[in-house]
Amino acid sequence: MSAIKVVPDRSTPTSAPASAGLAMISTMLLWASAFVVIRWVAPYLSPGPLALVRLAFGTATLSVLFVVRRRRVPTGRSLVLAVAYGVAWFAGYTVLLNWAEHHLDAGTAAMLVNVAPILIALLAGLFLGEGLPRPLFLGMGIALGGVVLIGFATGGGDNDLLGLVLGLASALLYTAGMLIQKIVLRSVDALALTWTGCTAGLLATLPFVGQTVQQIATAPISATIGAAFLGVGPTAIGFSLWAYAQTRIPTGQLAAGSLIIPAIALVMSAIVLHELPPVAAIIGGALCLTGVAISRVRRSPRIRPTPPDLR
């Protein structure tokens, strides 16, 4: 009788340390809360000023960590990519998401943004060598159907349609930022990259300074506190933990883990803001997340018979 040897499929992700899993979960909680806080602050701070205040507090917090831990600023090609990552994710994504949540509730925005894992899995497979499993394409089709359903559910007016477009645009910038981050982390420390990206994002939002000063002067102190929380929690701490997890967990697997964010955001939004998306939007969001889950299904290890040992 021949011996049986298990040969792992190359597409199966390797195990990650417990610390990486804890970092991922902590980030999920912080980022889920961000959707709710953004929606809460929206009546007082417009998209650009909110992004500027958030990134100012985030950069300040990260600067302390950067100096204490004696990190170095990236140089050369790594610096260029780090700046691109910061402008795309910290600045562009943040402003568009803030804008989207002027037109969408926190739960719907979270569900739209979290179609990004499918895009990330697709591009990571094409450019980072993480494979293109067949379930990815089935998942993409299901998620697309979910986006269409969300569009019908929120398409009662021009503003809602604008929110849908802004939410999807945010997902695209999320995807670009995460993939660039993965590449730069091959040669740059996670904290150094996060600090550089946040600083670049802050510089990119400086044109909103005048508007920010005017709105902060008239906004309640709670709005400023909320913006500060976004900078210290979801931005400084969240992005640092995410970058740490990126170095220890495959990009596609890490992105798929973000499926928990919309569910947490929905619960938080219902409790804090007393808001829930339309039923059809929730169903569409469930389809999106189902598509993401299916897209990350991996094949079981292949079983290959080996010749018997005749010694």
N, C-alpha and C positions, 0 to 999 in steps of 0.2 A: 504493500500500500504506500503510495507516494506521500511525502511530507507536504504540509501546507504552509506556505509563507505569505504573510500579510504585507503587502506593499502599499504604504499610504499614498493616497492621491495627492498630487502636488497642489491641488487647489484647496486642500484641507488646511485651515489655519493652525498654526502651532499654538501650544498652550502659552498663556501669559501669566506673569506673577500676580499675586493677589493685590499688590499695591496698585498695579495698572488698572485692575478691575474696579478698585475703590475710587481711583481717580476718575474713571469714566462715569461711574454712578454719581459721584459728587458733582461733576460737570453737568450731567443731565438735570439734576435738581436745580442747580443755579440757573441754567439756561431756560428751563421751564418757567421759573419765577420771573425771568426777564420779560417774557411775553406779557405777563400780567402787569408788571410794573410799568412797562412802556404804555400799555393801554390806559393805565391809571393816570399817568403823567401827561398823556396826549392833549387834554384840554388846556394845559397851561404852557407847554413848551412845544414848538413846532419841530419837525424832523431834524433840521440842521442843528439848531441850538441844543436839543436833547443829546444828539450825537457828540457835540463838542464838549458839553459838560461831562458826559459819561467818559469820554476818552481822556479828558483832563485828569479826572480822579483816577482812572485806570493807569495812566502813564505815571502819575505821582506815586502810586502804590508800587508799581513795578520798578520804578527807579530806585526806591529804597532797597528792594530785594536785589536788584542788579548790582548796587554798590556793595551791600553787605556780603553778597556771595562772590564778589569780585569777578564778574563775567566780562567778556570782551565783546565789543561791537563787531558784527560780521564785516568782512571785507570782500572786495572784488565782486565776482559773480554772485556769491552768497548774499552780499548786501543788496544788490539789485533785485534779486528774487525776494528777499525779506521785505523790501519796500513795496514791491508789487503785491505781496501777500497782505501787507498792512493796509494798503490803499483799497484792495478788493474786499477784504473781509472786515477789517475794523472800521473803515470809513464808508465805502460804498454799500456794503451789506447793512450796516447799522442805520444809515440814513434812509435807505429804501424800506427797511423793515419798520422803522418809526413812521414813515409815511403811510405804509400799508395799514398800520394799526390805527390810523385816523379814519379808515374806511371799513375795517374788518374787526370783529371781536378777536380776543387773544387766542381762543381755541382754533378758529378758522385759520388765522395767520400761522399758528404753529403747525397745523396739518399741511398747509401749502409749502411752507419752508422745508418740511421734512420729506418732500419728494427728492430732496438733494441726495440722500444715500444711493438712490438708483443711478443718478448721474455720476456720482463718485465711483460706484462699483464699475460702471461701464468704462469710464475714463481711466480708472486705476487698472482695469484689465487691459486696456489698450496701450497705456503708456508706462505703467509701473510693474507690469509683468505679474499681476495678481489673478489672471485668468478670466475667461468669459464663459461661465457656465450657461447651459441652455435655459435654466429657470430665470436667468436675468431678463431675457427677452419677453417671457410670459409675464413676469412681474411688471415690466415696463408697460405692457399693454393694459394690464389691470389698473395700474396707477394712473395711466392716462385717462381711463374711463372715470376714475374717481375725481380727477381734476375737472373733467367736463361736468360731472354732476355738481361739484362745488360751484362751478361757474353758473349753472342754471339756478342753484339755490340762492346765490348772492347776486344774481344778475338783474335785480329789480330796478336798478338805476345806474347812471354813469359812474357815480362814486364807487359803488360796489364792484363794478367791472374794473375800475382803476385799481381797487384794492387787490383783486385777483391777479392782475398783471404785475403789480408791484411785489406781491408775495412770491410769484414765480421768478421774477427777476432777482429777488433776494436769494432764492434757492440757487440760482445760477452763480451768483457771486460767492455764496457759501461753498459751492462745489469748487470753484476756481481757487479760492483761498485755501481750502483744505488740501487740495492736491499740491499746490505750490509749497505749502507748509511741510508736507510729507517729503518732498524732494530736498528742501533746505535742511531738514532735521538730520539728513545723512551726514552733514558736515558742521552743523551749528548746534550749540547747546539750546535746549528748549526754552530756558528763561531768557537767554540772549535774543532768540528769535522773537519771542512774545513781546519783549520790551521794544525791540526795533520795530516790529509791526504796529504796535499800539502807538508809538511815537510818530511813525509815518502817517498813521490814520489821523492822529491829532493835528498834525501839520496840514493834512489835506482838508480838514474841516475848519481851519482858521478863518476862511472867508465869512463864516457865520458869527464872528465875534460881536459885531455891532448889534445884530438881531438878538444874540444871546443876552447881552447886557440889558437890553430893553425888556426882554421877557422875564428874566430873573428878577428884575426890580418890581414887577407887578405880580409875579406868581407867588402862591403860598409857600412857606418854608418847606412844607411836606413834599412839594414837587421837586425842590432842589435836593432834599434828602433822598428821594426816590432816584433821581439821576445819579447822585453820589453812590448809592447802593449798586446801581448798574455798573458803575466804573470799578468799584472795589470787588464786588462779588462775581457776577457773570463775566466781567471782562478780565480783570487782573488775575483773580484766583481761578476762574473757570477756564480761561484760555491757557493758563500755565499748566493746569492739571491735564487739559486736553492734549497739549503738546507733549507732556510726559507720557501719556497713554499712547500717543501716536508712535513713539519710539519703541513700543513693546507689544502693540497689537496691530495686525494687518489693517490697512485703511478700510477695506470693504467691511470687515467684521466690526470695526469700531463704529463706522457710520451706521450699520444696521442696528447697533445698540441704541441709537438715538430714537428708535421707535417709541421709547417710553416717554419722550418729551411731550408730544401732543396730549397724551392721556393725563399726565401730571398737570399740564397747563389748563386743560379743560376743567379739572377738579378745582384747581386754584382759582380760575376765573369764575366758576360758579359760586365759590365760597366768598371770595373777596369782592368781586365786581357784580355778582348776581347776573352774569351774562352766560348764555349758551348759544352756540351756533344753531341755525335752522336744522331741523331733523334731516333734511336731504343733504345738507352740508356735512353733518356728522357721518351719514352713510357714505358719502363721497370720500370723506377723510379716512374712514375705515377701509374703503377700497384701496386708497393710496397706500396705507400702511400695510395692508395685506399684500399688495404688489411688491412693496419693499421687502417684506418678509420672504415671499416666494423667490424674489431675485437673489436672496442670499443663501438659498438652499444649496448644499454641497452634496456631491455624490459620496456614497459610502466607500470605505477603503476597498480597493480591488483585490480579489483573491487570486493568486497565481500558483498553480501547482509547480513544485520543483522536483527534479529527478531524485529518486531515492538514493540514499547514501549506501553504496555497495561495499564500503570498506569492512 
